[in-house]
Amino acid sequence: MMTREIHLTAQIAGVPGPEHFTVAQSQIDGEVVVRTDYLGLAATYLELMRPDCHLPIPAWQPGRRIGVMAIGTVLRSACPDLEEGDLVQSMSGWSTHSAGPAASYFRLDPGAYPDPSYHLGQGPTAYYGIAEVAKVGQGDTVFVSGAAGGVGSLAGQISRNLGAKKVIGSAGSQAKADYLVDELGFDAAFDYHHDPVAALKELAPEGITVFFDTVGGTLYDAALDVAAPGARFALCGSLSTQLGGAPDRFPEPDRTAAQARQVELLPFSCHHTPEQISAWHHHFRTSLDQGRFVYPRTVVETGIDGVPGAFLSMLRGDHRGNVSVRLT
């Protein structure tokens, strides 16, 4: 059968735009054939489109399908382990249909969450960074940068559920800051455009003990300025430079200043191992059942031609929380 899919026209050296993507058709066949229903979106994907990708996995190449996480419905199967109608997850990417060996598809429980898009969240990264890297626990004062995004919005709630005394978030507008407090249960939040050092000193006069950083830049500097001795900095991303075209998109943190303030720097990446995914889903499902978690998400409904536009819109910060596409 035929599928319509999105290819890169060229790797992206500067600011991404519609011209970097094209729609192609391809013939597919395999042990299992799947209709794509949902696609996950994340800022990390932009780095995989760079010619000098900084991530420890191969960059995506022009003329080939963009291979991201997808959820779909089995249309045909020659494998007894998967049946027609099964809900499955794979890395089949931006396409209307996919096909391949049964081992490349993971069957999902359709009743696990209110909606299949819940499976596409960035929870493994947030949970691993908060629970295993920063080891947040009772009495911690946690600051999360980029807290209205897919990872940060989960990291703050996980911190609260693990016993943090206070959870503070930063976001790109006052409306988003209010959303963190009013809807996601953060203790406090602020618009980072307005003197983040002053905001943190007011909100955490005793200092922060954990910093979960997805932004870097001035927010990293501000966190250092108010860090309590022995604070743990879980360094997840660097959106302040990552979304531009600069070669130093992931600048080396100021280790000298960190050492002077007795701050422990903990840069990490989550490889989404089965153990990491399992730990997240156990926490997530338990917290949802107990009413202790709000899953912040935006589902964009569009055809395959609109997926690049949804991705670019997410990079501009037009959406809150975890962003996915439901193909129509």
Rosetta blueprint (number, residue, H / E / L):
1 M L
2 M E
3 T E
4 R E
5 E E
6 I E
7 H E
8 L E
9 T L
10 A L
11 Q L
12 I L
13 A L
14 G L
15 V L
16 P L
17 G L
18 P H
19 E H
20 H H
21 F E
22 T E
23 V E
24 A E
25 Q E
26 S E
27 Q E
28 I L
29 D L
30 G L
31 E L
32 V E
33 V E
34 V E
35 R E
36 T E
37 D E
38 Y E
39 L E
40 G E
41 L E
42 A L
43 A L
44 T H
45 Y H
46 L H
47 E H
48 L H
49 M L
50 R L
51 P L
52 D L
53 C L
54 H L
55 L L
56 P L
57 I L
58 P L
59 A L
60 W L
61 Q L
62 P L
63 G L
64 R L
65 R E
66 I L
67 G L
68 V L
69 M L
70 A E
71 I E
72 G E
73 T E
74 V E
75 L E
76 R E
77 S E
78 A L
79 C L
80 P L
81 D L
82 L L
83 E L
84 E L
85 G L
86 D L
87 L E
88 V E
89 Q E
90 S E
91 M L
92 S L
93 G L
94 W L
95 S E
96 T L
97 H E
98 S E
99 A E
100 G E
101 P L
102 A H
103 A H
104 S H
105 Y L
106 F E
107 R E
108 L L
109 D L
110 P L
111 G L
112 A L
113 Y L
114 P L
115 D L
116 P H
117 S H
118 Y H
119 H H
120 L H
121 G L
122 Q L
123 G H
124 P H
125 T H
126 A H
127 Y H
128 Y H
129 G H
130 I H
131 A H
132 E H
133 V H
134 A L
135 K L
136 V L
137 G L
138 Q L
139 G L
140 D L
141 T E
142 V E
143 F E
144 V E
145 S L
146 G L
147 A L
148 A L
149 G E
150 G L
151 V L
152 G H
153 S H
154 L H
155 A H
156 G H
157 Q H
158 I H
159 S H
160 R H
161 N H
162 L L
163 G L
164 A L
165 K L
166 K E
167 V E
168 I E
169 G E
170 S E
171 A E
172 G L
173 S L
174 Q H
175 A H
176 K H
177 A H
178 D H
179 Y H
180 L H
181 V H
182 D H
183 E L
184 L L
185 G L
186 F L
187 D L
188 A E
189 A E
190 F E
191 D E
192 Y L
193 H L
194 H L
195 D L
196 P H
197 V H
198 A H
199 A H
200 L H
201 K H
202 E H
203 L H
204 A L
205 P L
206 E L
207 G L
208 I E
209 T E
210 V E
211 F E
212 F E
213 D E
214 T L
215 V L
216 G L
217 G H
218 T H
219 L H
220 Y H
221 D H
222 A H
223 A H
224 L H
225 D H
226 V L
227 A E
228 A E
229 P E
230 G E
231 A E
232 R E
233 F E
234 A E
235 L E
236 C L
237 G L
238 S L
239 L H
240 S H
241 T H
242 Q H
243 L L
244 G L
245 G L
246 A L
247 P L
248 D L
249 R L
250 F L
251 P L
252 E L
253 P L
254 D L
255 R H
256 T H
257 A H
258 A H
259 Q H
260 A H
261 R L
262 Q L
263 V L
264 E E
265 L E
266 L E
267 P E
268 F L
269 S L
270 C L
271 H L
272 H L
273 T L
274 P H
275 E H
276 Q H
277 I H
278 S H
279 A H
280 W H
281 H H
282 H H
283 H H
284 F H
285 R H
286 T H
287 S H
288 L H
289 D H
290 Q L
291 G L
292 R L
293 F L
294 V L
295 Y L
296 P L
297 R E
298 T E
299 V E
300 V E
301 E E
302 T E
303 G L
304 I H
305 D H
306 G H
307 V H
308 P H
309 G H
310 A H
311 F H
312 L H
313 S H
314 M H
315 L H
316 R L
317 G L
318 D L
319 H L
320 R L
321 G E
322 N E
323 V E
324 S E
325 V E
326 R E
327 L E
328 T L
